[in-house]
Amino acid sequence: MDKIQILHRLSELEDQYQTASKEDKCAIDKERRELGTLLTDKDRVTKVKNALRKGPEMAYSDVEFLLNNEIGRTEILDAIGLNINKRSKVDFSSAKEFYRSLNRLM
């Protein structure tokens, strides 16, 4: 199901909700939550892929976004192109320390 289909189905469910019984409203709510999760996950996956594609041009805000979305440091540093032997020396504590440690290693 693509994004447009999900949005269309959510719109249909909203219309049905207005006249639904209490039991039907519970089922509609459940489907809306599932569709919302599906929609959010697809957007998140797209944003993660776009951030990783930036490679060495990745900003610290991209790194924070990736870390917050459970992308490992190894995968981030791999996308940046950092040699595997130097990865343990990168400091993720702040933007300043991140860039400082990368500049020393590259």
Secondary structure as the mmCIF struct_conf table of DSSP 4:
data_model
#
loop_
_struct_conf.conf_type_id
_struct_conf.id
_struct_conf.beg_label_comp_id
_struct_conf.beg_label_asym_id
_struct_conf.beg_label_seq_id
_struct_conf.end_label_comp_id
_struct_conf.end_label_asym_id
_struct_conf.end_label_seq_id
HELX_RH_AL_P HELX_RH_AL_P1 LYS A 3 THR A 19
HELX_RH_AL_P HELX_RH_AL_P2 LYS A 22 ARG A 53
TURN_TY1_P TURN_TY1_P1 LYS A 54 LYS A 54
HELX_RH_3T_P HELX_RH_3T_P1 GLY A 55 GLU A 57
HELX_RH_AL_P HELX_RH_AL_P3 TYR A 60 ASN A 68
TURN_TY1_P TURN_TY1_P2 ASN A 69 GLU A 70
HELX_RH_AL_P HELX_RH_AL_P4 ARG A 73 ILE A 80
TURN_TY1_P TURN_TY1_P3 GLY A 81 GLY A 81
HELX_RH_3T_P HELX_RH_3T_P2 ILE A 84 LYS A 89
BEND BEND1 SER A 93 SER A 94
HELX_RH_AL_P HELX_RH_AL_P5 ALA A 95 LEU A 105
#
